[in-house]
Amino acid sequence: MNVADTAEKIKSMEIRGAGRIARAAVEALACHAEQVRAADLSGFRKEMHRAADILLATRPTAVSLPNAIHIVMSGVDRAGTLAEAQEAVRTRAAGFAESSKNAVNRIAEIGSRHIPDGATILTHCNSEAALACIIAAHRQGKDIEVFATEVRPRNQGLLTIRTLNDAGIKTNFIVDSAVRSFIGRMDLVVTGADAITVNGAVVNKIGTSQIALAAHEARVNMVVAAETYKFAPRTILGELIEIEERDTAEVLAPEIAESLPHVTVRNPAFDFTPAEYVDLIVTEEGAIPPEMAYIIIREYLGWGISEFHNSSGINNTGED
Ligand code: RI2
């Protein structure tokens, strides 16, 4: 799919979920590289950066998006010839898509070991990585039951219950505000992540932090399933993750909102769960405590503090 269509679909959430957004973006870059008619390397670079910027501007929170784009664009920046740059886009985009899928499978394998036979699990939103763990545990023959939240305002819980139903997993569908009423019955909370900061805070769908708080109070473990490309390198520099505020019409019909001049509707799409409420982050490189976030950023994303010294931006560093 071309860059404009992909960007539109990511913005409207027709393509959604941090991992899927990242894969769609690199596929769009690969498609763009095939279509661009550049006379030389510098023209090609310019065109590719223009495309990358359009994709980067779609949704601000899921760090998988800039991380994936960086993997492809650093190949463009390092290439010595036009042919090398074109080849770099092809191989890096395909490599990212492949490793992303492998990462989810590996997370499923590792995460499922943390789900005991007979467990009741709460999940929130619709995370490919979290659901992969749950489905893998079910396929191992474990008798599990899931509670899935509705996830206002976009109702991603509907996607989750369809997937769980198709997998033949006993599932309960609850409104978001019912979490604390049921949390005492849970053995585990399993969610995904859109971003993980250097101090191990998990940025995920709005409501995750309330669930984590309820789980903490009820002494229920909170497990986050997240590929290493969900870790946010630039938080090493103190950069904050921007929380996306979406159209208020997702929350309240405009005609009602307009009739209430003293009411402001807010629609943040994500929140922060501090590391102290997260027991484990399951990555494709293994299950880690959230405090190990810096190690993941350095060892597996290849970003240490030194990488930033000559760097002006994630999409034009020329660094791997
Ligand atoms: P995977 C989603 O965001 C949810 O917050 C979900 O937990 C997260 O991405 C991770 O999803 P949105 O796109 O990458 O629904 O695990 O706003 O699929």
Boltz pocket constraint, residues with backbone or C-beta under 6 A from the ligand:
constraints:
  - pocket:
      binder: B
      contacts: [[A, 15], [A, 16], [A, 17], [A, 18], [A, 19], [A, 20], [A, 124], [A, 125], [A, 126], [A, 127], [A, 128], [A, 129], [A, 130], [A, 156], [A, 191], [A, 192], [A, 193], [A, 194], [A, 204], [A, 205], [A, 225], [A, 269]]
      max_distance: 6.0
